[in-house]
Amino acid sequence: MVDQANAARAAQLEGGGMSKPEASTILVNGLPCRVWAKGEGAPLGYLPGIGGLPRWTPFLDQLAATRRVIAPSLPGFPGGIGHDHLDTHFDWLLATHDLLTAAGLAGADVIASSVSGALAADAAGVWPLLIKRLVLIAPFGLFDASDPPTDIWAQRPGHLNGLLCNDTQTYKDFVAQPDSVDAIEWKVEQMRAQETSARFLFPLGNTGLAKRLRRITCSTLLLWGERDRVMPFTYAERFASGIAGKSEIVKIATAGHLAELDAPTSAADAVLTFLQ
Amino acid sequence: MKLMWFHLMPYTELPEDFRTRSPSVWIDIDPKLFDPARGHLMYNDFMDELEYAAECGFDAICVNEHHANGYGQMPSPNLIAASLARNTQKSALCIMGNSVALYNPPTRVAEEMAMIDCISGGRVIAGFPVGSPQDTCFAYGQNPSMLRQRYYEGIDFIRQAWTRDEVFAFDGRFNQQRYVNVWPRPVQKPHPPIWIPGGGSVETWHYCAEQDYVYCFLSYFGYKVAREQMHGYWAEIRRLGKEPNPYRAGFLQFVGVAETRAEAMKLYREPAEYFYGRCLHVDPRWVVPPGYMTEATIRARVESQMQIAAKVSAGGGPSVNQNATDFEGIVDNGYVLVGSPDEVAEKLREVALDLGVGHLMLLLQFGNMNKDLTKYNTKLFAERVMPQIKDLFDDQWEDKWWIKPMPRAQLSSKAAA
């Protein structure tokens, strides 16, 4: 059933200037997780931010012009189930490892945005050969009480959408229900995705990553929207100073927390420049 | 029918401009608003009121748990219940309840309730709510996505701890304990009655039916809002082939009694408007952390919202407004039932029969109601309302979910006094 839904979703992505990605399914802990892939070239992984990846995006399309972009869905994000089997950070870390490996991304370059950044950063530190080069877009994982991130789980109805992108309409379009998808199931999928982030990050978004940052030895790009209303820019500096490998910070103008949605061209250019 | 006197213990001196001055009554209520010297008086008044209700003959006195909350000042209901256990003799002590997912290990809950059951000679009703999102996820930082799994496991742990007659290991998903041995043991066998407060999810109804626990619909919005929930509960009970015994259910209602309806409208206006205006000023940001609601409940709610939207577009609409803060709206919508003793008795009889509830919990103190008015309301209810409805259901149904106290001859001299 999940496979059929994922194939149907992929089919809906034609139009709007984008062709559809290829859809396949892998198993994590024996449960199905969708993989979308597109393009030719060296594999480049993408783990999406809050809310997961309900539809293919212009950012991924631009990367797919020169790379084979592979976007596996974490358990609980759209296209994947099984988040409720994962209780501890260790469970989530293993699931991230298994997901990347099963999707054919072992040893590849990986982009991880927002909440997924906390998992990818830890995975890079724990398994140094798993990720070749890492791009983190405003990642979670650290917490400083004197400069806390916005509490994304304590928002009035409808407010979160306005926080995630610089242009609210951009996020609304990203999560808008396609006509052919069942309204109730779409809503449930969105709520499940929100729950998934909470399951591995509630209440502070602090996974204890601070004491493991030094294990990250791969080159890392820290990409930050200049108008991020969720994760303060000071966290870019915290990540950069803690990571043992070479790191650099790039700010994206007129972009919010999910910078790759607000400014797909600038974000894709920054990523491809870093990965050259 | 059982008539149970419930206290929320609200802070009674929130300022008049509270709604505009403070973001919420819960979680981020301004700590500077709490005056401990006034708190001293409030707690002592409230405990006097609970003890007075027991003296007046209510079947139970009820306490509950809230955290960082300006209208519910019992972070530990067990502390209050322990005191009530010493100062009352007959009333059941309904602890409604302990949010077991907050306590790791839940051993503490099993121990404290067993202590109170011993002190009181077997008068504890053990309420186990999931806990509101405000109390559990925001005040106590519990993960909303794992709360219910922890909750069910916690109740299973406590039940085993109360009933198994050997030291045992508990190897749960969230709780691991090599040696479980609750000492003291509860007086009531196999264990104190377990009651579950719920908000109307089908899963909770199934859980209560399967485990043979009492389901309680505790809402601040009265009997009109409760109709749909309770009718759904009974339909499910019948569908599951269970006996529709009204003592399987509990329900909470605010009540204000006076000699006449006009007098009641005069007396209870201020405390009701204080409660619904100031005490229920809750910022919506604290209401639905992701994962708190199950997917089945989300589906049911989205379907229900779509049905309501369709009804509204067809010219209908929801029949009960849940946002009233003026007294006329509060009364018209049934949040607070006011009237003369006869009027209140007649209405409560009708409500109990309609909802099918054998355990009626009554909030006879609400908002900033002072001790004198609370005692007046309590006494009038006990003397003039209670006798008119007390016999309801008892000729047909046995309350299998009530306390089983020790024989009087075995009680301590103070407890038997």
Interface residues (C-beta under 8 A of the other chain):
Chain A: H83 D84 D87 W153 A154 Q155 R156 P157 H159 A183 I184 K187 V188 M191 R192 Q194 E195 T196 S197 A198 R199 F202 P203
Chain B: C137 F138 G141 N143 P144 S145 M146 Q149 R173 F174 D283 P284 R285 W286 V288 P289 P290 G291 M293 E295 I298 R299 V302 E303 M306
